[in-house]
Amino acid sequence: MSPVYFSQDEDAALVRQTLDGESDAFGVLVTRYQKVLYTVAFRMLGNAEDARDVTQDAFVKAYQRLSTFDPTYRFFSWMYRILVNECLNTVRSRRQQEPLSPDIASGETPFDVAEAGERSRQVEGALLRLSPEYRAVIVLRHFVGSSYEEIADLLAIPEKTVKSRLYTARQRLGVELLGWREA
């Protein structure tokens, strides 16, 4: 499931309207992108409350800096960079990392539910132990559903670098979760 990308021209028009004093236009941008940005923040931070706060802070900063937006780029890419910077600031300011609450899968037995929760905790813990660069490509590819090209655009890195980081991140997750190494 790839994030919905709205027309670059539509987003630029909404930015212009906001800058012209129509604050409701910015609300449209928030509605368009808040869910996918929250998902990214949640996967980067591993905490729902922090993810909500960071997402809200990112939108506030975007609103304050809206005059610096370059309409030759996608609004989502610009917003994403602001969000990632906010996530990194939050990670740096934390004294300890808190484990994620597991998303309880609908299992038929309490054992199935407990097993799914444990598996989810292990994956989230391993994900949080990755560096932010590796975590970002994993989150964008596997949790947000972005293509290599979209990830390259969002992170402002070459597509080859995206593929390389994904490979390394997957290897590190494999070592963390399964203890395996490629021969």
C-alpha positions in Angstrom: 0.0 0.0 0.0 1.8 3.1 -1.3 1.0 6.4 0.3 -1.4 8.6 -1.6 0.5 11.3 -3.5 -1.6 14.2 -4.4 -0.9 16.5 -7.3 2.1 18.6 -6.7 0.2 21.5 -8.2 -2.8 21.0 -5.9 -0.5 21.0 -2.9 1.4 24.1 -4.1 -1.9 25.9 -4.6 -3.0 25.0 -1.0 0.4 26.4 0.2 -0.2 29.6 -1.7 -3.8 29.9 -0.4 -2.5 29.4 3.2 0.2 32.1 2.7 -2.5 34.4 1.3 -4.4 34.0 4.7 -6.7 31.1 4.0 -5.7 29.0 7.0 -8.3 26.3 6.1 -6.1 25.4 3.1 -3.4 24.2 5.5 -6.0 22.0 7.2 -6.5 20.2 3.9 -2.8 19.5 3.8 -2.8 18.2 7.4 -5.8 15.9 6.6 -4.0 14.6 3.5 -0.8 13.7 5.1 -1.2 13.3 8.9 -1.9 9.5 8.8 1.1 8.5 6.8 3.4 10.9 8.7 2.1 9.6 12.0 2.8 6.0 10.8 6.4 7.0 10.0 6.8 8.8 13.3 5.4 5.8 15.2 7.8 3.4 13.5 10.7 5.7 14.0 10.0 6.3 17.7 8.1 3.2 18.8 5.8 5.2 21.0 2.2 6.3 20.0 2.2 9.4 22.3 5.6 10.6 21.0 4.6 9.9 17.4 1.4 12.1 17.9 3.5 14.9 19.5 6.2 14.8 16.8 3.7 14.7 14.0 1.8 17.7 15.5 5.1 19.5 16.1 6.2 18.9 12.5 3.0 20.4 11.1 3.4 23.4 13.4 6.9 23.9 12.2 5.8 23.5 8.6 3.1 26.1 9.0 5.6 28.5 10.6 8.1 27.9 7.8 5.6 27.7 4.9 7.1 30.7 3.2 10.3 28.7 2.7 8.6 25.8 0.8 9.8 25.4 -2.7 6.9 24.4 -5.0 9.2 22.7 -7.4 9.3 19.8 -4.9 6.5 17.7 -3.4 4.9 19.1 -0.3 5.0 15.6 1.2 8.8 15.3 0.7 9.3 18.6 2.4 7.0 17.7 5.2 8.6 14.3 5.6 12.0 15.9 6.1 10.7 18.1 8.8 9.0 15.1 10.5 12.2 13.0 10.4 14.2 15.9 11.9 11.7 16.1 14.7 11.9 12.3 15.2 15.7 12.5 15.4 15.5 15.4 17.9 13.1 13.3 20.0 15.4 10.2 19.9 18.4 12.3 20.9 16.5 13.9 23.8 15.3 10.6 25.2 17.1 9.2 28.2 15.8 5.6 27.6 13.9 4.0 24.8 10.5 2.6 25.8 9.3 -0.6 24.2 6.3 -0.5 21.9 2.9 -1.7 23.0 2.2 -4.7 20.7 -0.5 -4.4 18.1 -2.6 -7.3 19.3 -3.4 -9.6 16.4 -6.8 -11.3 16.4 -5.8 -14.8 17.4 -8.1 -17.6 18.2 -6.4 -18.5 21.5 -4.7 -16.6 24.2 -1.5 -18.3 23.2 -1.8 -17.1 19.6 -2.4 -13.5 20.9 0.6 -13.7 23.3 2.8 -15.2 20.6 1.9 -12.5 18.1 2.5 -9.8 20.7 5.9 -11.2 21.6 6.8 -11.4 17.9 5.7 -7.8 17.4 7.7 -6.6 20.4 10.8 -8.4 19.0 10.4 -6.8 15.6 9.8 -3.4 17.0 12.7 -3.7 19.4 15.0 -4.7 16.6 13.7 -1.9 14.4 14.4 0.6 17.1 18.0 -0.6 17.5 18.7 0.2 13.9 20.3 3.6 13.2 17.9 6.3 12.0 19.1 6.0 8.4 18.4 2.3 8.2 15.2 2.5 10.2 13.9 5.2 7.8 14.3 3.1 4.7 12.7 0.0 6.4 9.8 2.1 7.6 9.2 3.8 4.3 9.5 0.6 2.3 7.7 -2.0 4.5 5.4 0.0 6.7 4.4 3.0 4.4 4.8 1.1 1.2 6.9 3.6 -0.7 8.8 2.6 -3.9 12.6 2.9 -4.2 12.1 6.0 -6.3 9.8 7.6 -3.7 12.2 6.8 -0.8 15.1 8.3 -2.8 13.0 11.5 -3.3 11.9 11.7 0.3 15.4 11.1 1.8 17.2 13.1 -1.0 19.6 10.2 -1.7 20.3 8.2 -4.8 18.1 5.2 -5.5 21.2 3.0 -5.4 21.8 4.2 -1.8 18.2 3.3 -0.9 18.7 -0.2 -2.2 22.0 -0.5 -0.4 20.6 0.8 2.9 17.6 -1.5 2.6 19.9 -4.5 2.1 22.1 -3.6 5.1 19.0 -2.9 7.3 17.4 -6.2 6.4 20.7 -8.0 7.1 20.9 -6.3 10.5 17.3 -7.1 11.3 18.0 -10.7 10.4 21.0 -10.9 12.7 18.9 -9.2 15.5 15.9 -11.4 15.1 17.2 -14.7 13.9 20.9 -14.6 14.6 21.8 -15.4 11.0 24.5 -14.0 8.9 25.0 -14.2 5.1 27.9 -16.5 4.2 
